[in-house]
Amino acid sequence: MTNHRDHKNFVIDIRKKLEEAGPPITKECSIYRVPFDIRKHNEDAYTPKIVSIGPLHHNNHHRLQNMERHKLVYCNAFLERTQTSLDTWIRYIEEIEPDFRRCYSETLGFSKEELVNIIVVDSGFIFELFWKDRYNEWSGNDTFLLIPLIRDTIAVDLLLFENQIPFHVLTHLFNLSLTSVAGNNAIPSFIELTFLYFEFYNTPELKFDDNNISISHFTDLIRTFHLQHPPERRPPRTTKLLKHVPTANELSEAGVHFKVLDSVCLLDLKFSGGVLRMPQLKVEDRTEVLFRNMVALEQCHYPHESYITDYVSLLDFLINTSRDVDTLVQQEVLVNWTGDTDSVVNLFNSLGKNITQSNMNLNYWSVSHGLNGFYHNIFNKLKSTLRRDYCDSPWQTAATIAAIVLLVLSVIQTVCSIMSVIPQE
């Protein structure tokens, strides 16, 4: 039986927990554990293959242990390169440690010392990696990281939503380093190095010194590359959501033509005169990983500005079978580098699962409204059927015209014959 003292201590413990409890997610949070309903469709897409960055995957996977030694070597090399005092970094991290924890959606099960160690080593590794990549200062000690497959995999790992350190923390640590190195070469800004490292994904060629660019971490950066436009220039949004859009094959059979739109922004879509214009999408091995992580970011952090999710949802409607993929490939708006049409179908059908939307890109809604209207117009279907069945080639067109001429002449001849036997009054 619980005595009075034990009961009193029990009450005190509970009250202390209640008083110390804070909101699990605050406005400072920008890095989330991907929700179970989304990650269950492809958990590997959110999990680093070679290198862990930040606390969420630290020491969680055996395959990541090999890179820990490389991270230590790179961190030390950067500190020596810039003659940075390690104590300066540690003091800064200790100071911002409570704020750092609030950048993550879940409670971090690391002590202050452990967390400081993670931030120091991972940040130093990133800085040295970006520096070597920028100035091509590789040596024999970089043999492993110079393997093309390893380099590409590391770059993708650095873009994973759960595998992040807040960009402002990285920037401040970088700025604490000395402003010059041997040879009096000024150190570029961290955002400049970041843009150079990820320039393969920067198809719109956004400028790192654009004052309108503000990013929370590398996943946010890759989303910014795809959105291209700053917030004030993005399409307005509407609470009307897509209910149905015919598939690519159905639209093609109804007479819709797909043409490549010359735009550096992948999300630009235009429909007019029976032609759907869209930038060419190249589907490769990393496509699913990038889209999944950008969608996860929007679902957690930008639920009311989910432009990437809108794009994925529209493609989910357009692509239902391998025939839809073939239609888009034949009309060159889709390039399939996976070598398998079914994998492309599965990719876009699964990307849209368990996704929640409260509004969408108004331009997309207008495009879908136009596509539905065109598809359900009986005259467009008849015209498309005539063109497909009777005018598919110059010879077929000529034969069709000849048949129509013969039919008309036959009708005229028949009428004349009938008229000739009718008695004249």
VONULO-53927 format. One record per atom (N, C-alpha, C): residue in one letter; y, x, z. Coordinates in steps of 0.2 Angstrom, whole numbers, plus 5000, padded with zeros to 4 digits. Each point is the difference from the previous one (the first is absolute). Layout:
// residues N
aYXZ...
***
This chain:
// residues 425
m499450045000m500649965000m500650045000t500549994996t500650044999t500549995006n500250055003n500450005006n500749994998h500549995005h500749994998h500350064997r499850065002r500350064998r499850014992d499449994999d499850014993d500349954995h500049945003h500449954996h500750014998k500350035006k500750024999k500150054995n499650055000n500050064995n499949974993f499549965000f499849974993f500649964997v500449975004v500649964998v500550054997i500150055004i500550054999i499850044993d499450014999d499850044994d500149954994i499849945000i500249954995i500749994998r500450005006r500749994999r500350064997k499850065001k500250064997k499950004993k499449984998k499850004993k500449954996l500249945003l500449954997l500750034999e500350035005e500650035000e500150054995e499550054999e500050054996e499949994993a499749944999a499849984993a500649994996g500050024993g500549994996g499849974993p500449984996p499749974994p499650054996p499449984997p499650054997p500350024993i500449974997i500350024994i500849985001t500450054998t500750005001t500350014993k500649994999k500450014994k499950074997e499950055005e499950074998e499350014996c499649965001c499350014997c500050004993s499750044997s499950014992s499350024998i499650025005i499350024998i499549965004y499649974996y499549955003y499350024998r499649975005r499350004998r499949944995v499750024995v499949944994v499649955004p500249944999p499649945003p499349994997f499649985005f499250004998f499949964994d500349944999d499849964995d500250034993i500550055000i500150034994i499650074999r499950045005r499750064999r499249994999k499749945002k499349995000k499850004992h500449994996h499850004993h499950074997n500350055003n499950074998n500350045005e499750025005e500250045006e500250074998d499650024995d500150074998d500750014997a500349954997a500750004997a500550025005y499949995006y500550015005y499950065005t499450034998t499850065004t500150064997p500350055003p500050074996p499450034999k499950034994k499450044998k500050075002i500650035000i500050075002i500450025006v500649975000v500550025005v500349945004s500050015007s500349955004s500750025002i500549954999i500750015002i500249955006g500350025005g500149965005g499549985005p500149955004p499549995006p499449954998l500149964995l499549944999l499350024998h500050064996h499450024998h499850075003h500450025005h499950075002h499350005004n499650054998n499350015003n499549944999n500249964996n499649944999n499450014995h500050054996h499550004994h499850085000h499450015000h499750074999h500250034994r500149974994r500250034994r500750035000l500449985005l500750025000l500150075004q499450025004q500150055004q500150074996n499850004994n500150074997n500750014998m500449954999m500750014999m500450025006e499849995006e500350025006e500250075000r499650044998r500150075000r500650024995h499949974994h500550014995h500749975002k500049955004k500749975003k500350055004l499650035005l500250055004l500350064997v499750034995v500250054996v500749994996y500049944997y500649984997y500649995004c499949975006c500549995005c500350065002n499650055002n500250065002n500450044995a499749994993a500450044995a500749974999f500149945001f500649974999f500550025005l499850005006l500450025006l500250074999e499550054997e500250074999e500550004994r499849964995r500550014994r500749985002t500149955004t500749985001t500250035007q499650045003q500250035007q500249945005t499649955000t500249945004t499750015007s500349995005s499850005007s499549945001l499450015002l499549955001l500349965006d500350035005d500349975006d500549944998t500450024995t500549954997t499749944998w499450004996w499649954998w499849965006i499650035004i499749975006i500549965004r500650035001r500549965004r500249944997y500150004993y500249944997y499549955000i499450024999i499449955000i499949975007e500150045005e499949975007e500649955001e500650024997e500549955002e499949934996i499850004994i499949944996i499349975001e499650035004e499349985001e499949925001p500449975005p499949935001p500249964994d500650024996d500249974994d499450004995f499750064999f499550024995f499449955001r499849995006r499549955002r500149934997r500749985000r500249934998r500050004993c499950054996c499950004993c499349974997y499650005005y499349984998y499849935003s499649964997s499949935002s499550005005e499650055002e499550005006e500250065005t499749995006t500150045005t499750074998l500350055000l499750074999l499750035006g499350014999g499650035006g500050075001f500650034999f500150075001f500550025005s499950055004s500550025005s500650034996k500650015004k500650024997k499850074997e499750045003e499850074998e499650004993e499549955000e499650004994e500449974995l500449955001l500449974995l500550064997v500350045004v500550054998v499650054995n499450025002n499650044996n499949974993i499849945000i499849974994i500650004995i500649985003i500650004996i500250074997v500050055005v500250064998v499550034994v499450005001v499550034995v500149964993d499949935001d500049964994d500750014996s500550005003s500750014997s500150074997g499850055003g500050074998g499650004993f499449975001f499550004994f500449974994i500349945001i500349974994i500650044997f500450035005f500550044997f499850064996e499550035003e499850064996e499649984993l499749955001l499649974993l500649994995f500549965002f500549984995f500450064998w500150055004w500350064998w499650044995k499450015002k499650044995k499949964993d500049945000d500049964994d500650004996r500650005004r500650014996r500150074997y499950055004y500150074997y499450034998n499549974999n499350034998n499950065003e500050005007e499950065004e499350005003w499550004995w499349995003w499750075000s499550015004s499750075001s499349995000g499650055001g499350005000g499749965006n500449995005n499849965006n500149934999d500349984994d500049934998d499549974995t499550045000t499549994995t499749925000f499849985006f499849945001f500449944998l500750015002l500549954999l500250004993l499850054996l500250014993l499549964995i499449995003i499549964996i500449934998p500049994993p500449944998p499849945003l499349995001l499849945004l500249995007i500050065003i500350005007i500749995000r500450034996r500749995000r500249924999d499649974995d500249934998d499849965006t499450015003t499849965006t500550015006i500250065001i500550005006i500649964998a500350014994a500649964998a499949925002v499449984998v499849935001v500049985007d499750055004d499949995007d500749995004l500550044997l500650005003l500449944999l499749954995l500449944999l499649945003l499550015004l499749955003l500449975006f500049935001f500449975004f499950025008e499350015002e499950025007e500150075001n500150044995n500050075000n500750035000q500449985004q500750014999q500350035007i500650044999i500450025005i500749974998p500449975004p500749974998p500450054996f500349984995f500450054996f500650035003h500349965005h500650035003h499850055005v499450005003v499750055004v499950064996l499750004994l499850064996l500750034998t500549954998t500650034997t500450045006h500049975006h500350045005h499750065002l499350005000l499750075002l500150054994f500049984994f500250044995f500750035000n500449965002n500750025001n500150055006l499649995005l500050055005l499850074998s499750014994s499950074998s500650034998l500050064999l500650044998l500249984993t500650014998t500349974994t499950054994s499750065002s499850054994s499450045001v499750024995v499450045001v500250074997a499550045000a500050074997a500349994992g500550044999g500350004993g500649955000n500249985005n500649955001n499949944995n499449984999n499949944997n500149945004a500449954999a500149955004a499449955000i499849985006i499549955000i500249934998p499649974995p500249944998p499949955005s500349944999s499949955005s499249975000f499849975005f499349985001f499949944995i500549964999i499949954995i499950024993e500450064998e499950034994e499350034999l499850035005l499350034999l499549945000t500149955003t499549945000t500049974993f500649994997f500049974993f499750054995l500150065001l499750054995l499250005001y499849995006y499250005001y499749944997f500449945001f499749944998f500349984993e500250054996e500449984994e499549974995f499450015000f499549974995f500149925001y500149985006y500149925001y500749984999n500450044999n500749984999n500249994993t499749954997t500149994993t500749974998p500349965005p500749994998p500550055001e499750065002e500550065001e500649985005l499849975006l500549995005l500350075002k500650005002k500350065003k500050015007f499850055003f499950015007f500749995004d500550024996d500750005004d500349934999d499649954998d500349934999d500149975007n500649985002n500249985006n499649935002n499849974994n499749935001n499250015003i499850064999i499350015002i499950015007s499649965003s499850015008s499349985000i499650055003i499349995001i499850025007s499449965002s499850015006s499450055001h499650014994h499550055000h499850014992f499550034999f499850024993f499749934997t499649965003t499849944997t500649964998d500550005004d500649964998d500450034994l499950075000l500350034994l499649984993i499450005000i499649984994i500249934998r500149955005r500249944999r500750004997t500450045002t500750004998t500050034992f499550044999f500050034993f499849944995h499549965003h499849944995h500549945000l500449995005l500549955000l500650024996q500150075000q500650034996q500749985003h500149944999h500749985002h500149995007p500650025003p500249995007p500049935001p500049985007p499949935002p500549954997e500650024999e500649964997e499949984993r499550044996r499949994993r499449974999r499649985005r499349984999r500049924998p499649974996p500049934999p500049965006p500349945000p500049965005p499449975002r499849975005r499449975002r500049935001t499549964999t499949935001t499449985004t500149955004t499449975004t499549974996k500149994993k499549974996k499550064998l499349985001l499550054999l499649994994l499750054998l499549994994l499449955002k499949954996k499449965001k499550014995h500250014994h499550024995h500350034994v499750054997v500250034994v499450014996p500049984993p499450014996p499850075000t499450024998t499850075000t500250034993a500050065000a500350044994a499649974994n499349995000n499749984994n500149934998e500149965005e500349934999e500650004997l500550045002l500750004997l499950034993s499650054999s500050024993s499749954996e499549965002e499749954995e500549944999a500550005005a500549944999a500650034996g500050064998g500550034995g500550055003v499950015007v500450055003v499950074998h500550044999h499950074998h500250045006f499750065001f500250055005f500250064997k500650025002k500350064997k500350045006v500050074998v500250055005v500750005001l500349995006l500750005001l500250075002d500550034996d500350065001d500450005007s499750015005s500450005007s499650055004v500450045004v499750045005v499849975006c500249945001c499849965006c499449964999l499450015003l499449974998l500149925001l500449985005l500049935002l500449964995d500350024995d500449964995d499649964996l500049945000l499749954995l500449954997k499949994993k500549964997k499549954995f500249945000f499649954995f500549964996s500050004994s500449964995s499750004994g500049944996g499850004993g499250015000g499749985005g499250015000g499850075001v500550055002v499850075001v500150025007l499550025003l500050035007l500150075000r500650035002r500150075000r500050035007m499650055000m499950035007m499950084999p500250045004p499950075000p499250025000q499950054997q499250024999q499850025007l499449975002l499750025006l499450054999k500050065003k499450044999k499649995006v499449985000v499549995005v499650065001e500050045005e499650065001e499749995007d499750065002d499650005007d500549995006r500650024999r500450005006r500449935000t500049964995t500449944999t499949955006e499349995002e499949965005e500250025007v500050065001v500250035007v500849995000l500350024995l500849995000l500249935001f499749954996f500249935001f499849975006r499450025003r499849975006r500450025006n500250065000n500550035005n500749975000m500249994993m500749975000m500049935002v499449964998v500049935002v499950005007a499650045003a500050005008a500650015003l500450054997l500750015003l500449945000e500049964994e500449944999e499849955005q499349995000q499849955005q500250015007c500050065002c500250015007c500850015001h500350034995h500750035002h500549964995y499849984994y500549964996y499749944998p499849955004p499749944998p500449954996h500750015001h500449964996h500350044994e499850064998e500250044995e499450034996s499549964999s499450024998s499950014992y500450044997y500050004993y499450034997i499750055003i499450034998i499449955000t500049965006t499549955001t500149944995d500649994998d500149954994d499750024994y500150064998y499750034994y499250005000v499750025006v499350005001v499849924999s500349965003s499849935000s500049974992l500550024997l500149984993l499450034995l499950065001l499450034997l499349975002d500049985006d499449975002d499849934997f500649974998f499949944996f499850024993l500350054997l499950024993l499350024999i499750045005i499450034999i499549975004n499549964997n499449975004n499450034997t499950024994t499450024997t500150064996s499550034997s500150064996s500349994993r499949934998r500449984994r500750015001d500349985006d500750015001d500250075000v499650055003v500250074999v500050024993d499549984996d499950024993d500749984996t500249935002t500649984997t500650045001l500150025006l500650045002l499950074997v499450035000v499950064998v500250004992q499749954996q500150004993q500749994998q500449975004q500749994999q500450065003e499750055003e500350065003e500449995006v500049955003v500449995006v499750035006l499350014999l499650035005l499650064998v500050055003v499650064998v499450015006n499449994998n499550015005n499650074999w500250045005w499750065001w499450015004t499849945003t499450005004t499450004996g500149984994g499449994996g499549945001d500349965004d499549945002d500549945001t499949954996t500449945000t499949965006d499450005003d499849965006d500450035006s500150065000s500350035006s500749985000v500349994994v500749985000v500149935002v499549964998v500049935002v499949995008n499650045003n499950005007n500650035004l500350054997l500650035003l500549945001f500249974995f500649955000f499849945004n499349984999n499849945004n500050015007s499850065002s500050015007s500650025004l500550034996l500750025002l500349935003g499949954997g500349945002g499749965006k499450025002k499749975005k500350015007n500149945004n500250005007n500850025000i500349994995i500750024999i500449945002t500650005004t500449955001t500750014997q500249944997q500750014997q500449935002s500650015002s500549955002s500549994994n500150054996n500549994995n499750054994m500450004994m499850044995m500650024995n499950054996n500550024995n500149944996l500749985000l500249944996l499850014992n500150064998n499950024993n499249984998y499650025005y499349994998y499849935000w500349965005w499949935000w500249974993s500650024998s500349984993s499550014994v499750075001v499650024995v499349965000s499849985006s499349965000s500249934998h500549985002h500249934997h500049994993g500350064997g500050004992g499450004997l499550055003l499350014998l499649935000n500149975006n499649935001n500349954995g500650004998g500349954996g499850024993f500050064998f499750024993f499349984999y499650025005y499349995000y499849934999h500349955004h499949935000h500349964994n500450044995n500349974995n499449994994i499849944998i499549994995i500150034994f500750004998f500250034993f499950075000n500150035005n499950085001n499250014999k499649965003k499350015000k499749994993l500349954996l499849984994l500250064995k500650025001k500350054995k499650075001s499850015007s499650065001s499350004997t499749945001t499349994997t500050004992l500549984997l500150004993l500150084998r500450035004r500150074998r499450045001r499649995006r499450045001r499449984996d499949944998d499449984996d500150004993y500750004998y500149994992y500450064997c500450035005c500550054997c499950075004d499450015002d499950065004d500150074996s500050004993s500150054996s500349984994p500350054996p500349984993p499549974996w499450024999w499549974996w499949925002q499950005007q499949935003q500649964999t500650025000t500649964999t500049984993a499950054995a500049984993a499549954999a499450005002a499449964999a500249935003t500450005006t500249935003t500549974996i500550044997i500549974996i499749974994a499550044997a499749984993a499649935002a499750005005a499649945002a500549945001i500650015003i500449955001i500349974993v500250054996v500249994993v499549964996l499450025000l499449964997l500049935003l500050005006l500049935003l500549954998v500650035000v500649964997v499949984993l499850054996l499949984993l499449954999s499550015004s499549955000s500249935002v500450005005v500349935002v500449974994i500550054997i500449974995i499649984994q499450044998q499649984995q499749935001t499749995007t499749945001t500549945000v500650015002v500549955000v500249984993c500050054995c500249994993c499449964997s499450025002s499449964997s500049935002i500149995006i500149935003i500549964996m500650034999m500649974997m499849984993s499650054997s499849994992s499649944999v499649985005v499549944999v500349945002i500650005004i500349945002i500449974994p499849934999p500349974994p500850005001q500350014994q500750005000q500349924998e500449985004e500349934999e500550014994
***
